[in-house]
C-alpha cells in the first residue's frame, strides 16, 4: 500500500477473526469480525495512514460485511462505510438481509455527515457508452448486484460532493 501512496484503503475478504485495531507499518488497520469460533471467511477492513489518527472520532463494526469509520476531515464530518457485499451465489434471503442492514446503517447516519461507501460490491455492470456511471468498463453480462450497484451510483452521483 505504501508504494501505491494510498491514505485510506478498504480491504475485503480479510478472513481475520475478531475485530479491533492494529498498527501495520504506517497504517492503522481497523477490521471487522468473523467470530473466533467460526472458520475465517468474509471480513472487511479499513487501512488509514497514521497521520489521520487525530481526525478519527469513532469506528464500529456493523457485521462481518460492514465497518464504519467516523472522521472529522477538512471541516466535514465523514463516515467511511467499508462493505463486502454478498455474492450473487448466495440465496435471495441472505442478500436481502445484507441490503436491509446497509439501508439501516445509512438511515441511522441520516444527514449528520457525508457518507463514503467503498469496498467490494460483488457486482457486474453492463457496458454503456456516454454515461457518468459505468461507461465502457462494464461487462457483457450483469448480475443482480450489478443492478443494485448501478442503481446506487445513478441515485447518488448527482449529490456527490468531492471532499478530498
N, CA, C and O of each residue as an XYZ file, in Angstrom:
656
protein
N       0.817     -1.192      0.000
C       0.000      0.000      0.000
C       0.860      1.255      0.000
O       0.527      2.248     -0.647
N       1.945      1.203      0.716
C       2.819      2.369      0.801
C       3.308      2.794     -0.581
O       3.365      3.985     -0.886
N       3.663      1.806     -1.422
C       4.140      2.136     -2.769
C       3.040      2.772     -3.614
O       3.321      3.577     -4.501
N       1.792      2.410     -3.337
C       0.670      2.949     -4.105
C       0.269      4.348     -3.641
O      -0.545      5.011     -4.283
N       0.843      4.789     -2.529
C       0.586      6.123     -1.981
C      -0.894      6.341     -1.667
O      -1.460      7.387     -1.982
N      -1.508      5.338     -1.042
C      -2.911      5.426     -0.652
C      -3.004      5.822      0.819
O      -2.328      5.234      1.664
N      -3.835      6.812      1.128
C      -4.020      7.251      2.503
C      -5.080      6.426      3.219
O      -4.936      6.104      4.398
N      -6.148      6.086      2.497
C      -7.249      5.309      3.066
C      -7.624      4.235      2.052
O      -7.840      4.530      0.876
N      -7.699      2.995      2.511
C      -7.995      1.873      1.624
C      -8.973      0.922      2.298
O      -8.865      0.662      3.497
N      -9.925      0.405      1.532
C     -10.856     -0.619      2.012
C     -10.348     -1.966      1.503
O     -10.060     -2.120      0.316
N     -10.241     -2.935      2.403
C      -9.848     -4.297      2.037
C     -11.006     -5.237      2.319
O     -11.704     -5.088      3.322
N     -11.212     -6.206      1.433
C     -12.291     -7.176      1.645
C     -11.728     -8.586      1.632
O     -10.585     -8.817      1.236
N     -12.561     -9.529      2.076
C     -12.165    -10.925      2.218
C     -10.916    -11.036      3.090
O      -9.991    -11.788      2.782
N     -10.906    -10.281      4.173
C      -9.741    -10.269      5.054
C      -9.621    -11.537      5.885
O      -8.520    -11.904      6.297
N     -10.738    -12.211      6.136
C     -10.755    -13.502      6.830
C     -10.020    -13.462      8.166
O      -9.369    -14.430      8.559
N     -10.131    -12.349      8.845
C      -9.491    -12.194     10.150
C     -10.517    -12.464     11.238
O     -11.672    -12.056     11.117
N     -10.109    -13.141     12.290
C     -11.029    -13.440     13.383
C     -11.013    -12.312     14.398
O      -9.980    -11.692     14.649
N     -12.189    -12.058     14.979
C     -12.327    -10.987     15.948
C     -12.447     -9.640     15.254
O     -12.594     -9.565     14.034
N     -12.382     -8.564     16.057
C     -12.355     -7.222     15.484
C     -11.451     -6.365     16.343
O     -11.222     -6.655     17.517
N     -10.948     -5.321     15.746
C     -10.059     -4.466     16.502
C      -9.282     -3.523     15.631
O      -9.602     -3.295     14.464
N      -8.239     -2.978     16.242
C      -7.344     -2.050     15.559
C      -5.919     -2.525     15.802
O      -5.547     -2.865     16.925
N      -5.139     -2.541     14.747
C      -3.727     -2.891     14.847
C      -2.917     -1.841     14.091
O      -3.448     -1.107     13.257
N      -1.647     -1.786     14.393
C      -0.744     -0.928     13.632
C       0.003     -1.810     12.659
O       0.654     -2.778     13.053
N      -0.095     -1.470     11.374
C       0.620     -2.182     10.309
C       1.511     -1.173      9.591
O       1.062     -0.485      8.675
N       2.762     -1.087     10.003
C       3.671     -0.124      9.383
C       3.132      1.283      9.552
O       2.876      1.711     10.677
N       2.951      2.021      8.450
C       2.475      3.404      8.543
C       0.945      3.522      8.650
O       0.405      4.627      8.594
N       0.250      2.386      8.803
C      -1.217      2.390      8.797
C      -1.822      1.946     10.122
O      -1.227      1.177     10.877
N      -3.026      2.456     10.381
C      -3.921      1.899     11.383
C      -4.826      0.945     10.632
O      -5.355      1.290      9.575
N      -5.007     -0.241     11.162
C      -5.775     -1.293     10.491
C      -7.007     -1.586     11.335
O      -6.904     -2.218     12.386
N      -8.180     -1.125     10.878
C      -9.455     -1.357     11.555
C     -10.122     -2.541     10.854
O     -10.315     -2.504      9.639
N     -10.475     -3.588     11.597
C     -11.022     -4.763     10.922
C     -12.298     -5.267     11.587
O     -12.493     -5.148     12.797
N     -13.159     -5.836     10.740
C     -14.430     -6.386     11.200
C     -14.263     -7.852     11.545
O     -13.292     -8.500     11.154
N     -15.191     -8.334     12.255
C     -15.075     -9.644     12.862
C     -15.622    -10.777     12.036
O     -16.590    -10.651     11.285
N     -14.962    -11.868     12.214
C     -15.535    -13.175     11.967
C     -15.414    -13.815     13.342
O     -14.308    -13.878     13.879
N     -16.500    -14.291     13.931
C     -16.411    -14.824     15.293
C     -15.270    -15.834     15.437
O     -15.028    -16.647     14.545
N     -14.575    -15.768     16.573
C     -13.390    -16.602     16.792
C     -13.682    -18.088     16.715
O     -12.799    -18.877     16.377
N     -14.910    -18.479     17.023
C     -15.252    -19.907     16.991
C     -15.604    -20.411     15.590
O     -15.753    -21.616     15.387
N     -15.737    -19.502     14.624
C     -16.080    -19.897     13.262
C     -14.847    -19.936     12.372
O     -13.813    -19.348     12.687
N     -14.980    -20.638     11.259
C     -13.924    -20.661     10.249
C     -13.780    -19.266      9.662
O     -14.774    -18.597      9.380
N     -12.560    -18.837      9.483
C     -12.301    -17.490      8.969
C     -12.781    -17.362      7.530
O     -12.330    -18.096      6.650
N     -13.690    -16.434      7.297
C     -14.182    -16.111      5.968
C     -14.745    -14.703      6.025
O     -14.855    -14.119      7.103
N     -15.092    -14.174      4.910
C     -15.638    -12.818      4.799
C     -14.663    -11.811      5.390
O     -13.448    -11.993      5.303
N     -15.185    -10.765      5.981
C     -14.372     -9.746      6.615
C     -14.090     -8.555      5.723
O     -13.857     -8.692      4.522
N     -14.116     -7.376      6.340
C     -13.798     -6.133      5.646
C     -13.017     -5.261      6.620
O     -13.260     -5.286      7.826
N     -12.085     -4.499      6.087
C     -11.272     -3.658      6.961
C     -10.942     -2.341      6.267
O     -11.095     -2.189      5.055
N     -10.484     -1.400      7.083
C     -10.090     -0.091      6.576
C      -8.665      0.194      7.051
O      -8.365      0.131      8.243
N      -7.809      0.503      6.101
C      -6.445      0.936      6.405
C      -6.416      2.460      6.306
O      -6.863      3.031      5.311
N      -5.889      3.111      7.338
C      -5.801      4.567      7.355
C      -4.378      4.943      7.757
O      -3.853      4.427      8.744
N      -3.764      5.827      7.008
C      -2.429      6.302      7.378
C      -2.475      6.882      8.792
O      -3.429      7.564      9.165
N      -1.445      6.604      9.560
C      -1.386      7.061     10.951
C      -1.533      8.567     11.084
O      -2.043      9.056     12.092
N      -1.094      9.299     10.083
C      -1.160     10.761     10.179
C      -2.599     11.280     10.264
O      -2.816     12.436     10.626
N      -3.597     10.422      9.929
C      -5.004     10.817     10.015
C      -5.644     10.418     11.343
O      -6.835     10.656     11.546
N      -4.884      9.824     12.238
C      -5.422      9.345     13.518
C      -6.170     10.447     14.275
O      -7.228     10.193     14.851
N      -5.633     11.652     14.274
C      -6.253     12.745     15.032
C      -7.624     13.138     14.486
O      -8.406     13.780     15.187
N      -7.927     12.756     13.232
C      -9.213     13.078     12.621
C     -10.276     12.006     12.870
O     -11.463     12.242     12.647
N      -9.852     10.841     13.328
C     -10.787      9.736     13.570
C     -11.484      9.961     14.895
O     -10.834     10.134     15.926
N     -12.819      9.958     14.869
C     -13.578     10.161     16.104
C     -14.026      8.831     16.699
O     -13.857      8.607     17.897
N     -14.597      7.939     15.877
C     -15.019      6.616     16.350
C     -14.982      5.636     15.185
O     -14.846      6.026     14.025
N     -15.105      4.377     15.516
C     -15.261      3.348     14.498
C     -16.087      2.244     15.113
O     -16.102      2.064     16.330
N     -16.775      1.505     14.259
C     -17.544      0.375     14.764
C     -17.788     -0.641     13.652
O     -17.794     -0.320     12.464
N     -17.984     -1.859     14.090
C     -18.287     -2.953     13.182
C     -19.801     -3.121     13.143
O     -20.433     -3.290     14.186
N     -20.386     -3.077     11.953
C     -21.816     -3.340     11.812
C     -22.049     -4.853     11.775
O     -22.963     -5.362     12.423
N     -21.222     -5.557     11.020
C     -21.217     -7.024     10.952
C     -19.970     -7.447     10.179
O     -19.110     -6.616      9.885
N     -19.870     -8.723      9.853
C     -18.657     -9.186      9.164
C     -18.523     -8.635      7.743
O     -17.494     -8.827      7.096
N     -19.563     -7.950      7.257
C     -19.539     -7.385      5.907
C     -19.544     -5.863      5.878
O     -19.533     -5.268      4.801
N     -19.561     -5.224      7.041
C     -19.621     -3.764      7.085
C     -18.855     -3.213      8.272
O     -18.938     -3.731      9.385
N     -18.104     -2.149      8.008
C     -17.371     -1.459      9.060
C     -17.508      0.039      8.822
O     -17.485      0.501      7.681
N     -17.652      0.801      9.920
C     -17.814      2.252      9.812
C     -16.653      2.948     10.513
O     -16.252      2.564     11.611
N     -16.130      3.962      9.869
C     -15.072      4.780     10.441
C     -15.521      6.229     10.340
O     -15.738      6.742      9.242
N     -15.659      6.888     11.485
C     -16.105      8.279     11.518
C     -14.896      9.193     11.663
O     -14.008      8.956     12.481
N     -14.885     10.248     10.844
C     -13.784     11.209     10.858
C     -14.341     12.627     10.741
O     -15.412     12.852     10.178
N     -13.592     13.561     11.282
C     -13.820     14.975     11.013
C     -12.628     15.392     10.168
O     -11.512     15.509     10.673
N     -12.865     15.616      8.891
C     -11.788     15.810      7.940
C     -12.055     17.043      7.084
O     -13.102     17.142      6.443
N     -11.128     17.965      7.073
C     -11.240     19.186      6.279
C     -12.537     19.939      6.586
O     -13.186     20.467      5.683
N     -12.906     19.982      7.861
C     -14.097     20.708      8.280
C     -15.400     19.989      7.998
O     -16.472     20.567      8.180
N     -15.335     18.750      7.561
C     -16.539     17.964      7.257
C     -16.592     16.738      8.152
O     -15.563     16.141      8.465
N     -17.792     16.370      8.557
C     -17.997     15.102      9.248
C     -18.182     14.044      8.171
O     -18.979     14.214      7.248
N     -17.446     12.962      8.297
C     -17.430     11.922      7.268
C     -17.567     10.558      7.911
O     -16.961     10.287      8.948
N     -18.365      9.698      7.296
C     -18.416      8.286      7.671
C     -17.944      7.491      6.464
O     -18.558      7.533      5.399
N     -16.849      6.768      6.642
C     -16.394      5.847      5.605
C     -17.013      4.505      5.942
O     -16.750      3.934      7.001
N     -17.828      4.012      5.043
C     -18.522      2.742      5.236
C     -17.883      1.720      4.306
O     -18.121      1.729      3.099
N     -17.074      0.841      4.878
C     -16.445     -0.216      4.107
C     -17.376     -1.410      4.037
O     -17.853     -1.890      5.065
N     -17.639     -1.898      2.818
C     -18.554     -3.027      2.684
C     -17.944     -4.141      1.847
O     -17.092     -3.921      0.987
N     -18.411     -5.322      2.134
C     -18.117     -6.503      1.325
C     -19.472     -7.134      1.039
O     -19.992     -7.901      1.850
N     -20.040     -6.807     -0.116
C     -21.402     -7.222     -0.448
C     -21.504     -8.736     -0.614
O     -20.528     -9.419     -0.924
N     -22.692     -9.224     -0.402
C     -22.988    -10.645     -0.521
C     -22.854    -11.067     -1.982
O     -23.291    -10.359     -2.889
N     -22.255    -12.209     -2.189
C     -22.053    -12.754     -3.531
C     -23.383    -13.082     -4.189
O     -24.368    -13.372     -3.510
N     -23.404    -13.034     -5.505
C     -24.598    -13.378     -6.260
C     -24.945    -14.866     -6.110
O     -26.060    -15.280     -6.427
N     -23.989    -15.661     -5.629
C     -24.224    -17.098     -5.418
C     -25.108    -17.376     -4.207
O     -25.709    -18.447     -4.118
N     -25.194    -16.436     -3.283
C     -25.999    -16.631     -2.074
C     -27.488    -16.561     -2.415
O     -27.881    -16.020     -3.449
N     -28.298    -17.115     -1.529
C     -29.738    -17.073     -1.782
C     -30.280    -15.667     -1.541
O     -29.627    -14.836     -0.911
N     -31.459    -15.420     -2.044
C     -32.060    -14.085     -2.016
C     -32.247    -13.569     -0.590
O     -32.090    -12.372     -0.351
N     -32.574    -14.435      0.350
C     -32.808    -14.001      1.733
C     -31.530    -13.432      2.351
O     -31.581    -12.431      3.066
N     -30.404    -14.053      2.085
C     -29.123    -13.570      2.620
C     -28.791    -12.205      2.027
O     -28.330    -11.310      2.736
N     -29.030    -12.046      0.716
C     -28.781    -10.760      0.067
C     -29.712     -9.686      0.621
O     -29.289     -8.556      0.863
N     -30.968    -10.039      0.818
C     -31.929     -9.079      1.374
C     -31.531     -8.657      2.783
O     -31.675     -7.487      3.138
N     -31.034     -9.585      3.589
C     -30.560     -9.249      4.939
C     -29.418     -8.238      4.869
O     -29.393     -7.260      5.616
N     -28.469     -8.489      3.955
C     -27.337     -7.571      3.803
C     -27.822     -6.186      3.390
O     -27.431     -5.185      3.990
N     -28.676     -6.126      2.362
C     -29.164     -4.833      1.880
C     -30.004     -4.120      2.936
O     -29.971     -2.895      3.047
N     -30.755     -4.903      3.708
C     -31.526     -4.321      4.811
C     -30.613     -3.692      5.847
O     -30.882     -2.592      6.330
N     -29.535     -4.383      6.192
C     -28.571     -3.859      7.165
C     -27.877     -2.612      6.603
O     -27.695     -1.631      7.324
N     -27.492     -2.644      5.328
C     -26.866     -1.489      4.704
C     -27.809     -0.285      4.747
O     -27.393      0.823      5.087
N     -29.065     -0.504      4.407
C     -30.060      0.566      4.458
C     -30.224      1.088      5.882
O     -30.297      2.297      6.100
N     -30.282      0.176      6.846
C     -30.421      0.547      8.257
C     -29.257      1.440      8.705
O     -29.467      2.441      9.390
N     -28.046      1.076      8.321
C     -26.856      1.856      8.685
C     -26.917      3.249      8.053
O     -26.636      4.245      8.719
N     -27.277      3.320      6.783
C     -27.345      4.609      6.083
C     -28.433      5.493      6.682
O     -28.215      6.686      6.894
N     -29.595      4.922      6.956
C     -30.696      5.686      7.540
C     -30.311      6.205      8.924
O     -30.619      7.346      9.269
N     -29.638      5.370      9.716
C     -29.219      5.781     11.058
C     -28.239      6.955     11.002
O     -28.263      7.820     11.876
N     -27.386      6.990      9.989
C     -26.454      8.113      9.837
C     -27.195      9.380      9.428
O     -26.792     10.486      9.789
N     -28.268      9.216      8.682
C     -29.077     10.355      8.259
C     -28.265     11.418      7.568
O     -27.374     11.121      6.772
N     -28.582     12.667      7.879
C     -27.876     13.801      7.286
C     -26.794     14.339      8.215
O     -26.328     15.466      8.044
N     -26.398     13.537      9.195
C     -25.432     14.006     10.186
C     -24.033     14.162      9.627
O     -23.206     14.856     10.220
N     -23.749     13.529      8.494
C     -22.393     13.558      7.931
C     -22.408     13.091      6.494
O     -23.384     12.506      6.024
N     -21.313     13.356      5.801
C     -21.124     12.815      4.462
C     -20.875     11.318      4.613
O     -20.261     10.887      5.590
N     -21.344     10.530      3.662
C     -21.137      9.082      3.697
C     -20.383      8.670      2.446
O     -20.798      8.965      1.325
N     -19.273      7.988      2.654
C     -18.494      7.444      1.554
C     -18.584      5.925      1.652
O     -18.071      5.334      2.603
N     -19.226      5.294      0.684
C     -19.377      3.839      0.669
C     -18.364      3.281     -0.320
O     -18.347      3.660     -1.491
N     -17.521      2.374      0.165
C     -16.485      1.808     -0.690
C     -16.253      0.353     -0.305
O     -16.562     -0.060      0.813
N     -15.710     -0.412     -1.233
C     -15.405     -1.814     -0.956
C     -15.693     -2.667     -2.166
O     -15.561     -2.226     -3.307
N     -16.090     -3.898     -1.897
C     -16.379     -4.860     -2.951
C     -17.888     -5.049     -3.020
O     -18.490     -5.622     -2.113
N     -18.494     -4.566     -4.096
C     -19.942     -4.678     -4.263
C     -20.333     -6.008     -4.898
O     -21.518     -6.274     -5.094
N     -19.345     -6.848     -5.221
C     -19.608     -8.143     -5.847
C     -20.568     -7.993     -7.019
O     -21.519     -8.762     -7.159
N     -20.311     -7.007     -7.850
C     -21.259     -6.741     -8.933
C     -20.584     -6.739    -10.294
O     -19.388     -6.484    -10.438
N     -21.396     -7.029    -11.257
C     -21.016     -6.908    -12.665
C     -22.020     -5.966    -13.300
O     -23.228     -6.197    -13.242
N     -21.521     -4.917    -13.897
C     -22.405     -3.964    -14.548
C     -22.147     -3.976    -16.047
O     -21.026     -4.205    -16.500
N     -23.179     -3.733    -16.785
C     -23.111     -3.785    -18.253
C     -22.384     -2.561    -18.804
O     -22.445     -1.477    -18.223
N     -21.705     -2.743    -19.918
C     -21.036     -1.636    -20.607
C     -22.071     -0.633    -21.091
O     -23.136     -1.007    -21.584
N     -21.747      0.627    -20.946
C     -22.573      1.685    -21.505
C     -21.641      2.760    -22.019
O     -20.555      2.969    -21.479
N     -22.067      3.431    -23.054
C     -21.269      4.496    -23.642
C     -21.904      5.838    -23.277
O     -23.128      5.960    -23.225
N     -21.073      6.830    -23.028
C     -21.512      8.193    -22.724
C     -22.380      8.297    -21.470
O     -23.414      8.964    -21.475
N     -21.948      7.632    -20.393
C     -22.637      7.783    -19.111
C     -21.617      8.141    -18.051
O     -20.422      7.904    -18.229
N     -22.078      8.711    -16.948
C     -21.204      9.015    -15.818
C     -21.082      7.824    -14.876
O     -20.295      7.862    -13.930
N     -21.846      6.775    -15.121
C     -21.918      5.684    -14.162
C     -20.931      4.568    -14.467
O     -20.076      4.281    -13.629
N     -21.009      3.932    -15.612
C     -20.167      2.768    -15.903
C     -19.242      3.033    -17.070
O     -18.071      2.657    -17.033
N     -19.750      3.673    -18.098
C     -19.009      3.931    -19.326
C     -18.600      2.601    -19.962
O     -19.322      1.620    -19.784
N     -17.501      2.510    -20.681
C     -17.222      1.265    -21.412
C     -16.518      0.205    -20.572
O     -16.043     -0.787    -21.125
N     -16.435      0.384    -19.246
C     -15.644     -0.525    -18.429
C     -16.466     -1.641    -17.795
O     -15.938     -2.405    -16.988
N     -17.720     -1.749    -18.135
C     -18.562     -2.813    -17.611
C     -18.294     -4.128    -18.326
O     -17.298     -4.269    -19.035
N     -19.183     -5.077    -18.136
C     -19.039     -6.403    -18.726
C     -20.220     -6.703    -19.636
O     -21.207     -5.969    -19.661
N     -20.102     -7.782    -20.372
C     -21.183     -8.196    -21.265
C     -22.369     -8.746    -20.484
O     -23.514     -8.622    -20.920
N     -22.100     -9.353    -19.332
C     -23.131     -9.988    -18.513
C     -23.189     -9.283    -17.172
O     -22.151     -9.014    -16.568
N     -24.402     -8.976    -16.691
C     -24.535     -8.386    -15.364
C     -25.118     -9.420    -14.419
O     -25.640    -10.447    -14.854
N     -25.028     -9.144    -13.123
C     -25.694     -9.979    -12.127
C     -26.631     -9.093    -11.313
O     -26.707     -7.887    -11.547
N     -27.344     -9.689    -10.358
C     -28.282     -8.913     -9.544
C     -27.583     -7.774     -8.814
O     -28.128     -6.675     -8.710
N     -26.388     -8.028     -8.311
C     -25.650     -6.986     -7.613
C     -25.277     -5.854     -8.563
O     -25.170     -4.707     -8.129
N     -25.080     -6.140     -9.822
C     -24.801     -5.109    -10.814
C     -25.956     -4.146    -10.954
O     -25.758     -2.943    -11.119
N     -27.166     -4.678    -10.887
C     -28.347     -3.811    -10.925
C     -28.379     -2.900     -9.708
O     -28.696     -1.716     -9.825
N     -28.053     -3.442     -8.545
C     -28.041     -2.656     -7.310
C     -26.958     -1.596     -7.390
O     -27.193     -0.437     -7.047
N     -25.777     -1.985     -7.838
C     -24.647     -1.076     -7.968
C     -25.002      0.078     -8.897
O     -24.745      1.238     -8.576
N     -25.585     -0.235    -10.036
C     -25.964      0.794    -10.997
C     -27.010      1.727    -10.387
O     -26.946      2.942    -10.578
N     -27.968      1.165     -9.656
C     -28.993      1.978     -9.005
C     -28.355      2.942     -8.007
O     -28.686      4.127     -7.992
N     -27.441      2.439     -7.172
C     -26.809      3.291     -6.166
C     -26.035      4.427     -6.815
O     -26.159      5.579     -6.397
N     -25.233      4.115     -7.838
C     -24.453      5.151     -8.495
C     -25.362      6.175     -9.160
O     -25.120      7.377     -9.054
N     -26.401      5.715     -9.843
C     -27.305      6.625    -10.533
C     -27.993      7.550     -9.540
O     -28.144      8.743     -9.801
N     -28.408      7.005     -8.404
C     -29.133      7.787     -7.411
C     -28.236      8.806     -6.713
O     -28.648      9.943     -6.484
N     -27.007      8.401     -6.373
C     -26.174      9.243     -5.531
C     -25.165     10.100     -6.270
O     -24.624     11.038     -5.685
N     -24.892      9.815     -7.532
C     -23.850     10.568     -8.226
C     -24.218     12.037     -8.374
O     -23.333     12.893     -8.392
N     -25.492     12.342     -8.478
C     -25.921     13.730     -8.616
C     -25.652     14.517     -7.344
O     -25.425     15.725     -7.406
N     -25.674     13.853     -6.184
C     -25.489     14.530     -4.906
C     -24.075     14.426     -4.357
O     -23.777     14.956     -3.286
N     -23.201     13.740     -5.096
C     -21.861     13.512     -4.605
C     -21.069     14.810     -4.574
O     -21.075     15.582     -5.533
N     -20.402     15.033     -3.482
C     -19.590     16.236     -3.336
C     -18.172     15.792     -3.040
O     -17.938     15.048     -2.088
N     -17.248     16.233     -3.829
C     -15.851     15.839     -3.624
C     -15.321     16.506     -2.363
O     -15.292     17.733     -2.275
N     -14.901     15.705     -1.385
C     -14.442     16.273     -0.121
C     -12.958     16.034      0.114
O     -12.398     16.551      1.081
N     -12.322     15.271     -0.741
C     -10.880     15.053     -0.570
C     -10.122     15.919     -1.532
O      -8.892     15.889     -1.553
